[in-house]
Amino acid sequence: MAFLGKRILLGVTGGIAAYKAAEVARRLIGAGARVKVVMTRSAQEFVGPLTFAALTGEKVATAMFGPASEPLEHVALGQEVDAIVVAPATANFIGKVAGGIGDDLLTTIMLAATRPVLICPAMNAGMWANLVVQGNLARLKGRGLMVMEPAAGPLACGAVGLGRLPEPDLIVEAVAGLLSPQDLTGRQVLVTAGPTHEDFDPVRFLTNRSSGKQGYALARVAWRRGAGVTLVSGPTSLPAPYGVKYVAVRSARDMGVEVKARFPEVDVLLMAAAVSDYRPTQAEVRKIKRSQEEMAFHLTQNPDILKQVAGLKSGQIVVGFAAETHDLEAEARRKMREKHLDLIVANDVNRPDSGFQVDTNEVTLIPRIGAPVPLPLLSKEEVAAKILDQVVALLETRDGDHAKNT
């Protein structure tokens, strides 16, 4: 997990969205982080320090001077944590940091900080659009700080527009990116996920039990590690991951079109979708009515997307998935040979705690060259990280081979 054992400094400034920072703190702690909160004087007009102390179990820092302050805290707090997030960040705070002003504890911490920083602006839409504010944000980005775009919607002042603090789960996901190794920076990764729906008529379809959770975890973790990620997803109930280009499809043929169009431009294809092997030969335009005791349907084989892209390979790393009920390794190796894969992820879907519709998976990573790597039962995010470790190694080998041949 990205947060396990990590120490996060959460800065809270004086806007109405300060109440949402309590939920950010709670979610960070729930993910395994230790959280230290620093509040400005204005923030305390909206939410009391006791709220954050109760949530984090740590004393909240509010001032540089006085009996409650610690010597050199303004230096240590920005250097002894793993990441800093300021949510909400007001226009006033952003202007001070951009101008190098340190006139309270939080702004002074920012001047001395050496750790990755995420700024989450929240303000009135007119303030957000102000050229001075945008110039200040550009200066922060130029210094390497990550700035999260605000959400659009109703604002506390009654206006509607950009300026809302992003939802806490999105902020937490952005912080996870700060804490992850950036070993996929500059890479383009295409992920497929979920089932496909093959229509019998307007209300019925042929599908499978895939929830999309493993594919979505791969997309999230790849983005955290610096990749540009496109997720082509069949129908699921999952929200689109933060930072990822999301393409929704329905059928296997729809997915094939999207994958083939994008494949030439990517470095990696992670084909985690459970694509239907067959579709009804004819989809009725009207609902099929109950009439006979028995009803037969003809099925037609869907195109094999991985086989099709094999002919388009020009150095891409292609990873397939084998969800099997028997002869796990033999079936996975057969698929690898037939589809010219670089790596295949095999899992036994007979287990109730592994595979479809659960949050855990037990898989074996089988490379084209080398010994299989069996993994214990892990969360799907942990499985995603292990798969991407293998992908990074394959990319490094590929790049090394290219360098030798040039």
Number of C-alpha atoms within 10 A of each C-alpha: 15 21 20 13 13 18 19 26 23 26 26 29 29 24 24 20 25 26 18 17 24 22 16 21 25 16 17 27 20 12 17 15 21 21 25 22 26 24 25 19 16 13 22 17 14 15 21 14 18 14 12 24 17 11 15 20 12 14 15 22 22 21 19 19 12 8 7 11 15 13 9 10 17 24 17 15 24 24 19 14 19 20 22 29 25 26 30 29 24 25 23 13 20 22 19 16 20 19 12 13 14 17 10 16 23 28 20 20 24 24 16 15 20 18 19 18 22 23 23 23 27 29 24 21 20 12 16 21 13 11 11 13 18 16 13 18 23 14 17 20 15 10 10 11 17 19 19 17 15 20 16 14 14 15 20 14 10 8 13 14 16 21 25 25 28 20 14 19 14 16 23 19 19 21 23 21 20 23 18 17 12 15 16 20 14 11 19 19 25 26 24 27 29 28 26 28 20 23 20 20 15 12 11 14 16 15 18 14 11 23 23 24 24 28 25 28 22 29 32 25 25 28 28 28 21 19 24 20 25 22 24 27 26 26 17 17 10 12 8 17 18 17 18 18 14 17 14 15 20 18 22 24 19 14 23 20 12 15 23 15 11 14 20 15 13 18 19 24 23 25 22 25 26 24 27 20 15 16 24 18 15 13 16 14 11 10 12 13 6 8 7 6 5 6 7 5 10 9 12 12 11 18 15 15 18 22 14 14 19 15 10 12 14 12 14 21 20 24 25 22 21 23 19 16 12 12 9 16 20 11 15 23 19 12 18 24 11 11 20 19 21 18 25 26 26 25 24 20 19 13 12 12 15 20 25 22 14 16 16 20 26 21 25 22 23 23 20 15 8 7 9 16 14 14 13 11 14 17 18 22 23 19 25 21 20 16 20 19 13 16 22 16 12 18 18 12 12 14 13 11 11 11 9 7 7 5
